Amino acid sequence: MRLIDEQYLKRPEYGSPRMTDWLRDEGHIANHKRVERLMRVMGIQAITPGPHTSKPSIGHKIYPYLLRNVDIERLHQVWSIDITYIPMKNGYMYLVAVIDWYSRYVLAWQLSNTMDTSFCIEALRDALEHGRPEIFNSDQGSQFTSGEFTEELLERDITISMDGRGRALDNVFIERLWWSVKYENIYPKHYADGYQLHRGLLDYFTYYNTERKHSSLDKRTPYDVFTEVCI
């Protein structure tokens, strides 16, 4: 599963057929149905249009994507949320994070051993302690299309936006965050359990927000931009 995860970060356009071909080319025994099942468990799918395994639950409302060609000009203009799969020595975990697009500041994050809705709502409520976004963007996963989750936004008059189906790049800032988290922290550390992972991520997100400078932010940190605007 880690090989699939690493390759997906490099090639997010890979669905299960191409991922199966790549694994075979690398010398691994790979069955397409097994690769498809693992990608479903991991919650990943190709960014290009086509058949996908990640779907909203029946009856959940889907909101349109509102951010195409929109200039991000201010703090709290757009926040987004996403879940990523975390491979470890024994088993796996899921990480959810909320990020402000303007500052790249990670507003909140939570870990879970299942892709349920409750840890996503907890992360959202933690993020809302920092302010209120104009637009909140997510994918069309069942966690984010559930009435329980969207009600948290609607009752605060926050406009909801959802990625086009199979379009991970609609949420590009948080996709870049996942690449940084995994290649700079998770893969090198080889965390053995959830406790170690939580401590490691606590340190990493502190570093990411307050020390890691971004060229897109004129060599400033997310914290620099976030607090400059807030002051």
C-alpha positions in Angstrom: 0.0 0.0 0.0 2.9 2.4 0.7 4.2 1.8 -2.9 0.8 2.8 -4.2 0.7 5.8 -2.0 4.1 7.0 -3.0 3.4 6.6 -6.7 0.1 8.3 -6.4 1.8 11.4 -5.0 4.0 11.4 -8.0 1.4 10.4 -10.6 -2.1 11.4 -9.3 -3.5 10.7 -12.8 -3.0 7.0 -12.2 -6.2 5.0 -11.6 -6.1 1.3 -10.6 -5.4 -0.1 -14.1 -2.3 2.1 -14.6 -1.2 1.6 -11.0 -1.4 -2.1 -11.6 0.7 -1.8 -14.7 3.3 0.3 -12.9 3.5 -2.2 -10.0 4.1 -5.1 -12.5 6.7 -3.1 -14.4 8.5 -2.6 -11.1 8.6 -6.4 -10.6 5.7 -6.8 -8.2 2.9 -9.3 -8.4 -0.2 -7.2 -8.8 -3.8 -8.2 -9.3 -6.0 -5.4 -10.7 -8.9 -6.2 -8.4 -6.6 -6.1 -5.4 -5.1 -2.8 -6.4 -8.5 -1.3 -7.0 -9.6 -2.5 -3.5 -6.5 -1.1 -1.9 -7.0 2.3 -3.6 -10.6 2.3 -2.4 -9.4 1.6 1.2 -6.9 4.4 0.9 -9.5 6.8 -0.5 -7.5 7.7 -3.7 -8.6 7.9 -7.3 -7.2 9.2 -10.6 -7.6 13.0 -11.1 -8.6 12.5 -14.7 -12.2 11.8 -15.7 -13.2 8.1 -15.7 -14.7 5.4 -13.5 -14.0 6.1 -9.8 -14.5 4.2 -6.6 -14.9 7.2 -4.3 -18.5 8.4 -4.3 -20.8 10.4 -2.1 -23.5 8.6 -0.2 -26.9 8.2 -1.8 -29.1 11.2 -0.9 -26.2 13.5 0.0 -26.3 16.9 -1.7 -23.5 17.8 -4.0 -22.5 21.4 -4.3 -20.9 23.0 -7.4 -17.2 23.8 -7.6 -16.9 27.6 -7.3 -13.1 28.2 -7.5 -12.2 27.7 -11.1 -10.2 30.8 -12.3 -10.8 32.6 -8.9 -7.9 34.8 -7.7 -7.1 34.1 -4.0 -6.5 37.6 -2.6 -7.1 37.5 1.1 -7.1 35.5 4.3 -10.2 33.4 5.0 -11.3 33.8 1.4 -11.1 30.0 0.9 -10.5 27.1 3.2 -10.3 23.5 2.2 -10.3 20.1 3.8 -9.1 16.7 2.7 -8.3 13.3 4.0 -5.1 11.3 3.2 -4.0 7.8 3.9 -1.0 7.3 6.2 0.9 4.0 5.8 2.8 2.8 8.9 4.9 -0.2 10.0 1.8 -1.9 11.4 -1.5 -0.9 9.7 -2.5 2.5 8.6 -4.3 5.7 9.7 -6.2 8.6 8.1 -5.2 12.2 8.4 -7.6 15.1 7.8 -6.5 18.7 7.6 -8.0 22.1 7.0 -5.9 24.8 5.2 -6.3 28.4 4.4 -5.5 28.9 0.7 -4.1 32.4 1.0 -1.6 31.8 3.7 -1.2 28.0 3.3 -1.6 27.9 7.1 -2.8 24.6 8.5 -5.7 25.6 10.6 -6.4 22.2 12.2 -5.8 18.4 11.7 -7.0 15.2 13.2 -6.1 11.5 13.0 -8.4 8.5 12.8 -8.1 4.7 12.1 -11.4 4.9 10.1 -12.7 7.3 7.4 -15.7 8.4 9.4 -17.3 11.8 9.6 -16.7 12.6 13.3 -13.0 13.3 13.1 -13.6 15.5 10.1 -16.2 17.5 12.0 -13.8 17.8 14.9 -11.1 19.2 12.6 -13.6 21.6 11.1 -14.7 22.9 14.6 -11.0 23.3 15.6 -10.3 25.3 12.4 -13.3 27.6 13.0 -11.7 28.8 16.2 -9.4 30.7 13.9 -12.1 32.5 12.0 -14.8 31.9 9.4 -14.1 31.4 5.7 -16.1 32.9 2.9 -15.9 29.6 0.9 -15.2 26.1 2.2 -14.0 23.6 -0.4 -13.9 19.8 -0.2 -14.1 16.8 -2.4 -17.4 14.8 -2.9 -16.6 12.1 -0.3 -19.4 10.9 2.0 -17.7 12.5 5.0 -18.0 16.0 3.5 -21.4 15.6 1.7 -23.1 14.4 4.9 -25.8 16.6 6.3 -24.0 16.5 9.7 -20.9 18.0 8.1 -22.5 20.5 5.8 -24.8 21.8 8.5 -21.7 23.0 10.4 -21.0 25.3 7.5 -24.5 26.3 6.5 -25.5 27.4 10.0 -22.5 29.8 9.9 -23.5 31.1 6.4 -20.3 29.7 4.8 -20.6 29.0 1.1 -19.8 25.4 0.2 -17.8 24.4 -2.9 -16.9 20.8 -3.9 -14.3 19.5 -6.3 -15.3 18.2 -9.7 -15.6 14.4 -9.5 -12.2 12.9 -9.9 -10.4 16.3 -9.9 -7.9 16.2 -7.1 -6.2 19.3 -8.5 -9.3 21.4 -7.8 -7.9 21.2 -4.2 -4.3 21.8 -5.3 -3.0 23.6 -2.1 -3.9 20.7 0.2 -2.6 18.2 -2.3 0.8 19.9 -2.1 0.5 19.8 1.7 0.1 16.0 1.6 3.2 15.7 -0.6 5.2 17.7 1.9 3.9 15.9 4.9 4.6 12.5 3.6 8.0 13.0 1.9 9.4 15.3 4.6 8.1 13.5 7.6 6.0 10.3 7.4 8.1 8.3 5.0 11.4 9.1 6.6 10.1 8.5 10.1 8.5 5.0 9.6 6.1 5.5 12.5 5.2 2.3 14.4 1.9 3.3 15.9 -0.7 6.1 16.2 0.8 7.6 19.3 4.2 8.1 17.6 2.5 9.4 14.5 0.5 12.0 16.4 3.5 13.3 18.2 5.5 13.4 15.0 2.7 15.3 13.1 2.3 17.7 16.0 6.0 18.6 15.6 5.8 18.7 11.8 2.8 20.9 11.5 4.3 23.4 13.9 7.4 23.4 11.7 5.3 23.7 8.5 3.4 26.6 9.8 6.1 28.6 11.6 9.5 27.6 10.0 9.0 26.2 6.5 9.3 29.1 4.1 7.3 29.0 0.8 8.6 30.5 -2.4 5.0 31.2 -3.3 4.7 33.3 -0.2 7.8 35.4 -1.0 10.0 33.2 1.3 7.7 33.7 4.2 6.1 31.1 6.4 2.4 30.4 6.5 2.4 31.8 10.1 4.0 35.0 8.9 1.3 35.6 6.3 -1.5 34.5 8.6 -0.5 36.8 11.5 0.5 39.7 9.3 -3.0 39.9 8.0 -4.6 39.2 11.4 -2.7 42.1 13.1 
